[in-house]
């Protein structure tokens, strides 16, 4: 049976009609800095609060250093890693940072060639048809996915089909498509596949299984936490019998990728992949408190219908990148709070419904927990540079004056990071493993 993420806040991913698609492809509209050429998630021309270029270069240098010594940073300076994620990962390195934070890098190295094997397999025809029908619904205003059959949609199909082969007992869930699409905007298909695996198995286990039992349980956890964070909002939702599954399903299953402005989505994902699902809970609690947290605000939604409409159209000021991130950081909801409430709600669930029909692995609260559970080898974390700067032969008569050469590409079997290429004094330019979509 085809699984759906359910009803939720405003959905910016409705498929485009063919004439709309043609206008976007043929028109002169320029994409924004994130690749959107229209739609509700397109950024305005002037965003403000831009990070100065010199600060961005400094941050890039710090992240490159962390990649070179990832195991040491995670073991001894995790707090600093978390702070840098909270500030926002530099756009040029976001894809690689997500790959490392999620443990996708280690998973890829330990399963070398697995994605290629899955990619060559035709897959189950049932899932093929469902996935193909969903492709044009994923961020149709983004330049990667606007063209039917374009490279973005092709890669999205490859990643989702590979997941159905990797986890045939789960198959495909529609809410996985936007998750995979966000990843593909920042990394190649193979990397996106392994980060998707980590999100489904470590960060949000059970979310995409038949019955959506894990999502329902997290809805009850959210509602219990809301009682402490915003008693007014809690009482209002309880009074009108608005079950959490009605408003939080898409928020959680899609990690807010179809709800927030894009700059906010990226900042939230930076923190989510570092710190785990508590970030998703915090975002949901902030939005509920902001929209329903006072008697004055509740005047606009006296009934169930009006309340649902209000939650489907979150006020833009509450979703603004800087406001939302600051509120999320200040909200005192910890991993311990989530786990404590999880135990209480799971006990109630079993009393009412019995055991879950789908067995899921335990949830990992972020990058450090994932690394601790499955310690990687240094080989798993080794960077394989794809760009080196080669020195040209010195000019005649002056053997000591180096002349900059052309940038050459090397395969993963060539010079490891920090070593000297036998052909010359070459070194990784930026420690990149794969060029990402910037």
N, C-alpha and C positions, 0 to 999 in steps of 0.2 A: 504493500500500500504506500502511496506517495505521502511523505510526511511534510507538513507545512509549519513554518514558524509561527503561525497564528496571527491574530489581530493585535495591533499595537499602535504606537504613535505614527505620525505621518510617514508614509513610505515614499521616498524619492526615487525608487527604482522601478516604476511602472514602465513597461516596454514602450518603445517609440513606434508610432505608425510609420509606414514606409516613406511617406512624403516628408515627415519630420526628420527622419534619418537622412534623407537626401539633402534637405536644406542644411543640416549641420555639416554634412560631408562636403557639399559644394559651396557653402557660404564662406564669408571672409572672417567669421568670428574666431578670435584668437583664444586659445586655451589659457586658463589661469595658471598660476604657478604649480598647481597640483594636477593639471591635465584636464580639468573640466571645461567644457565649452557651452555650458548652459545648465539648467536645472537648479533645484533648491540648494544643492551643496556646492555650487560654484562660489568662489570667494570674490568679494568686491575688489575693485581696482586698487584701492589703498587699504591695506589691512591694519597698518599702524603697529607700533611696538616691534618693529623689525629688529632682529639681532644684528648689530653692526658687523660688517665683514671681518674686521680684525678679531672680534670676539668669536665669530664662527670658526675662523681658522685655528684659533687656540683650542676650541672645543674639539675640532676634528683631530688635532694632534694628540690630545688627551685620550680620545677614543681609540686612535690607532695604537697608542701605547698599551691601552688595556687589552686590545685584541692580541697583542704580542705576548702578554703574560696573563691570559684570562683566568687560568686556574688560581693563580696567586691573588689576583684582585678579588675573585669571588670568595676565596677562603679567608682573606685577611682584611680586605677593604671593601666589603660588600656595601657598607653604609655609603661610601663615596660613589659607588656604582649607582646606587639607588638615587642619590641626590642628582647625579648627572642625567639620569632618566627623567626625573621630575622637572629638570630645567628644559628638557626637550633634546632628543637625539639630533645631531646635525643631519639635515636631509640627505646629504651625499653618502652617509654611512648608516642610514636608518635600516635598510634591508639587511646589511651584515650584522648590525647590532641585534635585530630581532632574531636572526638565525642563531646567534650565540646565546642570547638570553633564554630562548625557548628550549635550548638543547637540540635544536634541529641540525646544527652543524655536526655534533657528535653522532646523532642518529644517522645522518647521511654517510659519514665516514665508516660507521660500523655496518652499513648496509650498502656498500659500494656496488653499483650496477643494478640494484633492486628496482629503482624507479624506471630505468630503461627497460627492464624485463616486463614490468607492468604496462609500460607505455606501448610495447609491441603487441600486447594481448588485446584482442577485440573487445573483451568485456561482455557482460550480461546484456542481451538486447533490451530487457525490461528497463534497466537503469540507463542505457544509452539513450533511449527515446525520451525519458523524463529529463535527463540532464540537458539534452539538446533543446528541449522546449524552454528550459529555464535560462539559457545562455544570454538571450537578448534582454532579459529583465535585470541584469546585473550592471548597475551604474551606466545606463544607456547614454548619459551625457558626458561620459569620460572618453577621451580620445582613444584609449586602448580598446574600448568595448562598443563604440558607436557603430562600427561597420559589422554587419552580419557576415560571419565567416572570416573576419579579420584575425590578425595574429593574437589579439587579446582573447577573443572568444575561443580560438583554437587551443591556446594554452590552458584556459579555464576548463575546457572539456577534458583535456589530457589529465589535469590534476584531479578533477572530480571522478573521472572514470577509474584512475589508478587507485583512488581511495576505496571504491566499491570492490576492487579486486584484493586490496590489502586487508579490508575488513568486510568480507562478504556477509557476515552475520548481521552487520548494521546496514550495509548498502549505502544509499544516498539520502540525505535530508536536505530540503530546499534551503535551510538556513546556513548550510555549509558553503553555498555558492558565494554570497557576499564576503564571507571570511576569506575564502580562497582568492577572490578578486582583489581584495585589499592587499593581500600578500603579493600577488602578481604585479601590482603597481610598483613594487619595490625590489623584486628579486626574480631570478629565472624560475622556470616551472619546477625543476627538481627541488630547489630550495623551498619553494612555496609548498610543495607536497609534504616535505618533512616537517615544516613548521605547522602546517595544518594537522598533521598526525599528532604533534605535541599538544596543540590546543585542544584537540578532541579527546586525547587520552590523559593529559596531565592537568591542564587548566580547567577544562569543562567536561570532565568524564561523565558519560551517560546522557549528555544533552541531546545527542543526535540519534539516540536509540529509539526503537518503536515505543510508543506510549508516552515519551517525554517525561518520565517519572522524575528524573533528576532535576529537570527545570521546575516542575511543580513543587518539589521539595524546597528548592532555592526560593521560590515565590513565598512559601510559608516562612522561611528564614528572613527574607526581606521584610515581610509584614511584621514579624516579631521585633526586628531591629528598629522599624519605623516607630513602634510604640515608645521607644526611648528617645529617638532622635526628634520626632515631631508628633507629640500626642494629639494635637489638633487634627493633623492629616490622618493619623491612624483612626481616630474616632469617626471622622467623616467617611472614610472608605468602609469601615465596619458597619456604620449606620445604614449605608446604601447597598450593603452586601456586594461590594465590588471585589471579587476574588482577584488575588495578585496575578493569576495566569492571564487575566483579561488585558492587563496593561504592561506587564514586564516581560512577556515572552520574547518579543522581538528585540527588546533592549538587551537581554542577556544572551540569547542564542546568536545574535549577530554582533555582539560586543559593541553596541551603539553605532555601528558603521552605517546604518540606514536612518539614523535619527539626528545626529549632531552635525554642525558645520564641519567641513573637512579638517580644518586646522585643529579643531577640538578633538576629532576622531584620532588624529595622529598622536596628539599629546596624551590622550587617555590610553592608547595602545602602548605607547612607550612605557607608561607606568604599569599597565596591566601585565605585559610580558615580563617585567622585572619583579613585580610584587604579588601578582596573582589575582584571583577572583575578588578579593576584598575591594579592589579598585572599582570593579563593576558594581558591587553593592553600594559603595560610597557614591558613585555617580547617580545611581537610581534614587538613593535617599536624599541627595541634594536636590534633585529635580522635583521629587514629591514634596519636600519641605518648601521649596521655593514656590511651587504652584498651588499648594493646598495648606500651607502652614500657618495661616492666620484667619481669623473670623472675617476680616475685610475681603480676603481673596475668595473665601467660600461663598460670598454673596453672589458671585457670578456663576456658581455651579450648585444650585439648590437640590438637584436630583442626580440620579445615576447617569442619565444620558448626557447632561451638561458636564458632569465630571469627566466622563470618558472623552468627550470632545476636547476638554481642556488639556487632558493628558496626551491627546493626539496632536495638539498644536502648542508645544512648549514655547513659552515666550523667548524670543531670540536673546534677550539680555542675559537669561539664565544659562544659555548654552555657549555664550561667548568664551573663547579660549581662556583668557586670563581670569575672568570671574570664576568659571567652572573649575579650573585647575586649582586655584587658591582655595575654593570651598572644599574640594575633595581632599586636599592636603590637611586642612584644618579639622575635618570631621574625624572624631575619635571613634573609629570602628576598626578593630584590629583583627588579625588572623584568629586570635584566641576567641574573640567575640563571635566570629562566624562559626568556628568549630564548636563552641559551646552550644550555640543555638542549633547547629546542625544535629548534634546529638539529641537535643530535646525534641526537635521536630521529627527526626527519624524514628524515635521511640513512639511518638504519637501516630506517625504514618503506619508503622507496623501494627499498632493496636487496631487501627481502623481498616487497613487494606492488606495486611500481611507483608511478606517480603517483596522486594522489587522483582518484577518479571525479568528485567535485564540486569545482569551483573556488570558492574563497572569497577575499574581500578580506583584506588584511593586518590583523592584530589591532592595535587601538589601546589603549595602556596608560593609560586614564583620561581625565579631562576635559581636561587641558592638551594631551595629544597629539591629541585630537579637534579642539580649537580650532585648534591649530597646522596641522593637515592641511587644514582647511577654514576659513580665517579669515572670521569673520562681519562684516557691515557693522554700523554703529551702529544702522541701522534695524531689522536683524534682532533686536537685543538690546533695542530700545526697549520699555519697559513700557507697557501699555495699561490704565490703571486702570478698574475697574468700579464702584468706590465712591467717592463724593465727599461732602464735608460742605458743605451749602449754607447760607448765612446768610439768616435771615428778615429781613423789613423791620424797621428799628429802631422801638422803641415811640414813640408820639406824644409830642412835646415833648422828646425826648432822642435826637437823631440820632447821638450818639457812642457810645451803649451798644449793643454787639452782642448779639443774642439767638441762642443756638444753634438751628439749624434741624433739619429732618429729614434723615436720610441718604437720598440719592437715588442711583439707579443710572444709569450712563451707558454708552453703547456705546463700542466701540473707536475710533469716529470722533470721539469727543468729546475733552475736554481732555487733552493729554499730561501726563505726570508733571511736577510742579514748575511748570506754567504756571498762569496765573490764568484761571478760567472767565469768559467775558464777562458772564455773568449774575450773578456775584458773586465773592467771594474764596474760591473752592472749590479744594481740592487733594486729591490721593489720600490717603485715610485710612491705608492700609497698603501702597500700591503693588501691591495684588493684581490679578492678571489674571483669574483665575477663582476662584470660591469652591471650596474643596477639601473633601473629607471629613475632618473633624478628629477 
